[in-house]
Amino acid sequence: MDYVLPNELVDGMIVAGGKKSSVSAKNLLLRGFYSGSILGLATALALTVAKQSGLPFLGSVLFPFGFVSIILFGMELVTGNFALLPMATWAGKSSWPKTVRNWIWVWIGNFLGCALVAIMMAVSLTSAGNLEPSADGGVWQGVAQTIINLNRNNVIVKYKDLGAVGFLLAILRGVIANWLVCLGVTMALVSKSVTGKLLACWLPITAFQTLGMEHIVVNMFLHTAGPLLGSGVSFADVIFWNFFPVTVGNVFGGMVFIGMVFYSTHRSPLASLPDVKDTKLARELAAELGAR
């Protein structure tokens, strides 16, 4: 059958999470690098399509291809790990030090991938500095100006200018974003077919993008490219008013609203976890979740 039962899914996620916690730093960085770079490219695509068509929603509909490739190729995305690793820790298959280690290495890998794409896109959109970002210019200039506006709005206007309230809003929007992102990742794992995974994953990811919530990996691209394009926003402000609170929000969104809820209601008795009944399912889940 194509459908994976909820208890099988959660048991497989726990077992895979335990293996994932021992993946080498090298592989965490490489897989994290891929995920960050592909999400940077997906974000650039969404902004370009929105500029060309005048329909931002169309960009949001195309954006999830990056997430889908991460799932199909078993790469590392720190926001998904915010839900998965705690489940393995609660079940005794990992530990908090191993969980935090995984999060740190994958976060760094995601950032390196996003930073590289941000540099490449900043050079490309401005024709190596020969074009100025402009809302009234061509498509490339328009996309560059959109990135600058997003950088200023999502660091300064929405958060820094509001002080403590803005900081809490960044956390809240981070919670909502990763709730939806982890829902998409989990829904994709409920199907064994490529078509089922695509359809299940697409809608929650489109929803998060359309709502304009805060996802740390997407932000790594936007708020690295923005200053490079001349937004005037300092990296210190980016880190304090966006990267830090959004990461905190993403942790809670994934760990509490997906990891804790699924673990609490669908986990099998712990004694049965070492012997997963469906070995094919266990192998597939381990591969999809990067637990090699």
C-alpha positions as a printed Julia matrix, in Angstrom:
292×3 Matrix{Float64}:
  0.0    0.0     0.0
  1.13   3.56   -0.7
 -0.26   4.92    2.57
  1.89   4.76    5.72
 -0.12   4.44    8.93
  0.48   7.2    11.54
  1.95   4.87   14.17
  4.29   3.31   11.57
  5.32   6.76   10.48
  6.13   7.95   14.01
  7.98   4.73   14.89
 10.03   5.04   11.73
 10.79   8.7    12.43
 12.01   7.83   15.93
 14.3    5.07   14.66
 15.57   7.25   11.82
 16.08  10.18   14.17
 18.28   8.05   16.37
 20.49   7.17   13.39
 20.41  10.77   12.16
 21.86  12.02   15.44
 25.1   10.15   14.75
 25.64  11.32   11.16
 29.14  12.76   10.71
 29.73  16.52   10.75
 31.0   16.3     7.16
 27.77  14.77    5.88
 25.64  17.15    7.94
 27.48  20.09    6.38
 27.3   18.72    2.83
 23.62  17.82    3.04
 22.85  21.06    4.83
 24.75  22.97    2.13
 22.6   21.39   -0.58
 19.37  22.24    1.26
 20.35  25.85    1.86
 21.47  26.38   -1.72
 18.36  24.83   -3.29
 16.06  26.87   -1.06
 17.98  30.0    -2.01
 17.42  29.19   -5.68
 13.75  28.36   -5.04
 13.27  31.7    -3.3
 14.93  33.54   -6.2
 12.63  31.68   -8.6
  9.52  32.6    -6.61
 10.49  36.29   -6.55
 11.31  36.29  -10.27
  8.02  34.65  -11.23
  6.11  37.06   -8.99
  7.84  40.0   -10.7
  7.3   38.67  -14.22
  3.65  37.74  -13.74
  2.55  40.32  -11.2
  1.06  37.4    -9.25
  2.98  36.69   -6.01
  0.83  33.6    -5.39
  2.17  32.0    -8.55
  5.68  32.31   -7.16
  4.52  30.68   -3.93
  3.03  27.77   -5.88
  6.35  27.08   -7.62
  8.53  27.64   -4.55
  8.05  24.15   -2.95
 10.14  22.36   -5.58
 13.18  23.06   -3.39
 11.64  21.37   -0.36
 10.51  18.42   -2.44
 14.05  17.77   -3.69
 15.36  17.87   -0.11
 12.86  15.19    0.91
 13.43  12.97   -2.12
 17.23  13.15   -1.85
 17.43  12.69    1.93
 19.21  15.99    2.57
 19.44  17.97    5.81
 17.18  20.91    6.64
 17.55  22.28   10.14
 13.88  23.21   10.45
 12.78  19.62    9.78
 15.33  18.39   12.31
 13.75  20.66   14.93
 10.81  18.2    14.91
 12.58  14.9    14.22
 15.54  14.85   16.62
 13.52  15.65   19.79
 11.23  12.7    19.0
 14.23  10.35   18.96
 15.55  11.94   22.17
 12.26  11.52   24.02
 12.2    7.86   22.95
 15.75   7.28   24.23
 17.25   6.83   20.75
 19.28  10.03   20.94
 20.29  12.65   23.51
 20.0   16.41   23.8
 23.75  16.98   23.25
 23.56  14.93   20.03
 20.41  16.76   19.01
 21.96  20.18   19.52
 25.11  19.02   17.7
 23.0   18.04   14.7
 21.12  21.34   14.73
 24.32  23.42   14.87
 26.1   21.63   12.02
 23.02  21.59    9.8
 22.29  25.28   10.55
 25.84  26.12    9.48
 25.55  23.98    6.34
 22.22  25.6     5.44
 23.73  29.05    5.91
 26.77  28.3     3.75
 24.53  27.08    0.93
 22.27  30.13    1.18
 25.24  32.51    1.4
 26.81  31.13   -1.76
 23.56  31.47   -3.72
 23.02  34.97   -2.26
 26.45  36.05   -3.53
 25.85  34.5    -6.96
 22.38  36.04   -7.3
 23.58  39.47   -6.14
 26.24  39.42   -8.86
 23.8   38.09  -11.46
 20.88  40.45  -10.69
 23.1   43.52  -10.92
 25.16  42.25  -13.89
 28.27  42.33  -11.7
 27.45  45.8   -10.37
 26.52  47.34  -13.73
 22.79  47.54  -12.94
 21.25  49.34   -9.98
 18.32  47.64   -8.2
 15.13  49.41   -9.25
 11.43  48.74   -8.93
 10.88  50.39  -12.32
 13.7   48.62  -14.14
 13.85  45.22  -15.8
 12.97  41.92  -14.19
 16.42  41.43  -12.65
 16.51  44.95  -11.26
 12.99  44.48   -9.91
 13.87  41.22   -8.17
 16.95  42.87   -6.64
 14.8   45.73   -5.34
 12.27  43.25   -3.94
 15.03  41.46   -2.01
 16.24  44.82   -0.65
 12.7   45.74    0.43
 12.15  42.37    2.11
 15.47  42.68    3.91
 14.61  46.14    5.25
 11.02  45.32    6.12
 11.66  41.94    7.76
 14.56  43.14    9.87
 14.05  46.84   10.56
 10.42  47.84    9.96
  8.61  44.77   11.27
 10.94  43.94   14.14
 13.71  46.35   15.17
 11.49  49.44   15.01
  8.96  47.7    17.29
 11.55  46.72   19.92
 10.54  43.89   22.26
  7.17  43.5    20.55
  8.92  43.07   17.21
 11.26  40.45   18.68
  8.26  38.45   19.94
  6.51  38.82   16.58
  9.54  37.35   14.82
  9.39  34.35   17.18
  5.63  33.95   16.62
  5.94  34.05   12.83
  8.8   31.56   13.08
  6.54  29.2    15.03
  3.8   29.38   12.38
  6.27  28.94    9.5
  7.89  25.78   10.83
  4.58  24.33   11.96
  3.56  24.38    8.29
  6.95  23.33    6.93
  7.22  20.32    9.27
  3.62  19.45    8.43
  4.61  19.36    4.76
  7.65  17.18    5.44
  5.61  14.79    7.61
  2.77  14.59    5.08
  5.29  13.7     2.38
  6.5   10.75    4.49
  2.95   9.38    4.74
  3.19   8.33    1.08
  5.67   5.86   -0.44
  5.19   7.09   -4.02
  6.91  10.09   -5.59
  3.57  11.48   -6.79
  2.02  11.13   -3.33
  4.99  12.84   -1.71
  4.82  15.74   -4.16
  1.12  16.37   -3.64
  1.23  15.96    0.14
  4.21  18.24    0.61
  3.24  20.99   -1.82
  0.23  22.57   -0.13
  1.64  23.25    3.39
  4.84  24.71    1.9
  2.82  26.92   -0.46
  0.73  28.03    2.53
  3.76  29.07    4.58
  5.2   31.02    1.66
  1.88  32.7     0.83
  1.27  33.73    4.44
  4.69  35.42    4.55
  5.84  33.68    7.71
  9.49  33.47    8.86
 11.57  30.43    7.9
 15.19  30.65    9.0
 16.72  28.96    5.93
 14.79  31.11    3.46
 15.78  34.13    5.55
 19.43  33.11    5.37
 19.23  33.76    1.63
 17.1   36.91    1.71
 18.94  38.66    4.52
 22.37  37.81    3.17
 21.5   38.93   -0.36
 19.82  42.15    0.87
 22.93  43.76    2.39
 25.02  42.56   -0.57
 22.63  44.4    -2.89
 22.92  47.59   -0.87
 19.96  47.55    1.52
 21.99  49.28    4.23
 20.88  46.74    6.85
 23.76  45.58    9.04
 24.46  41.89    9.59
 24.34  42.57   13.34
 20.71  43.67   12.98
 19.99  40.69   10.72
 21.32  38.25   13.33
 19.68  39.83   16.38
 16.33  40.9    14.93
 15.72  38.05   12.5
 18.04  35.03   12.54
 17.99  34.54   16.32
 14.26  35.0    17.08
 13.17  33.19   13.91
 15.39  30.2    14.78
 13.86  30.1    18.26
 10.36  30.24   16.76
 11.16  27.54   14.23
 12.44  25.27   17.02
  9.19  25.58   18.96
  6.99  25.33   15.86
  8.55  22.07   14.73
  9.3   20.48   18.1
  6.0   21.27   19.83
  3.28  21.4    17.17
  4.55  18.5    15.06
  7.15  16.49   17.01
  5.49  16.57   20.44
  1.92  16.17   19.15
  2.73  13.22   16.87
  4.99  11.57   19.43
  2.44  11.91   22.22
 -0.5   10.46   20.34
  0.92   7.95   17.82
  4.1    6.44   19.24
  4.2    2.7    19.85
  5.4    1.24   23.17
  9.13   1.93   23.44
  9.99  -1.73   23.79
  8.81  -2.4    20.25
 10.9    0.3    18.59
 14.15  -1.64   18.03
 12.29  -4.23   15.93
 10.46  -2.25   13.26
  7.93  -4.59   11.67
  8.12  -3.14    8.18
 11.84  -3.2     7.34
 11.22  -1.73    3.87
  9.38   1.2     5.46
 12.19   1.69    7.98
 14.76   1.75    5.17
 12.72   4.23    3.11
 12.15   6.54    6.05
 15.82   6.41    7.02
 16.85   7.3     3.47
 14.32  10.12    3.14
 15.29  11.61    6.48
 19.01  11.45    5.77
 19.65   8.83    8.47
 22.63   7.13    6.86
